[in-house]
Amino acid sequence: MTETKISKGFQTVVPSEIRKKFNVGPGDVMEWISTKEGVKIRFRKKLSLLDIAGIGETEEKTNAVELKKRAQRGEKM
């Protein structure tokens, strides 16, 4: 178990072993999900141009709005 403190400005640090394990860095987003048991944290990677380049190439039927939502959620195609 790893723990960190919350500063006066309500900031905290992602421990280095967690950053390395999940390969997170500047520009990535932490999603805080409230559950009955507590809080679940999920990392969403910042998309690169290469990640977005193939987003329109899909076999399934979809539309531009759905593709945009997927990109905003950090989903890779």
C-alpha angles and dihedrals in degrees: 000000000000125000136190134186127242113236127223088265089055092251127139137182126242104231115246095241090055092046091051096044093051096031095233127161146149113334095025117119129231113213115205111207119190114221135173089256096048132277130337118203122205127184120223115197122227107249120238126214089258090055091053097041095079097037094107094051103089135135093217124083111256141139138233093264092055091046090051091050091051091051091049091051089052095244115158119216 
